[in-house]
Amino acid sequence: MKTLTSEQRIAQCIWIAGYSGRDVAHEVEITDLIRKYGPGGIVFFREHLPGRLNLPTSTRRFQKYLF
């Protein structure tokens, strides 16, 4: 099993906020953050905008960038 570097350990303490009702640019931004920092997780929030977050689909999509 690989040992985490200091930067990776710190990144594991950081969680990214994901919001429903946002455009594709928001999804790209989250994906870039995952690739760059390898955060500990994502917290999904629902905004007061039309549309709804498909949580299982979004979760699977972002997980593929973590491993």
N, C-alpha and C positions, 0 to 999 in steps of 0.2 A: 504494500500500500504506500502511496506517495505521501511524503510529508509536506505540509503546507508551508509556504514561505510566510514571512511576517506580513507582507502585503495581502496575501490570500487570507490569512487569519483575520486581519482587520476588515477585509471585504465581506467576510462571513457575518459580521456584526451589522452590516448595512442592508436595509430593505428598500426596495424600489416601490413607488406608488404607481399603480395603474388605474386609469379612469375610464369608465364607460362613456359612450357618446362622443368620443374623440375620433379624429380622422386617422388615416393610415400613417401619417407622419409621427403621431404619438407612439404607435406600435413600433415603428422603425427606431425611434428614440430609445424605447425600452430595450429592444433587441440589441442595439449598440451598447447600452450600459451593461447588459448581461455579458456580452462578448468581452468588453473591455475590463470590467471589474470582477465578474463572478460573484454577485451579491449573495447574501444568505437567503433571500427570498423576495417575493413580490406580494404586496398587499393591494387587493383590488377594491376600489371605491366606486360608488355610483354617484354620478353628478345629476343635477336637475335638468338634464337634456334629453331629448327624444332618443330612442334607441335603447338597447339593453346589451349588457355584456354577456357573452356566451362563455361563462366561466370554464367549463371543461375544455372547450376548444382552445381558448386563450391559454390556459394552463399547459396543455399539451404542446402548443406552438412554442411557448417560451422555454419549456423544459428541454427541448431538443438542442437549444443553444448552451445549456449548462453542462452537458456531458459529452 
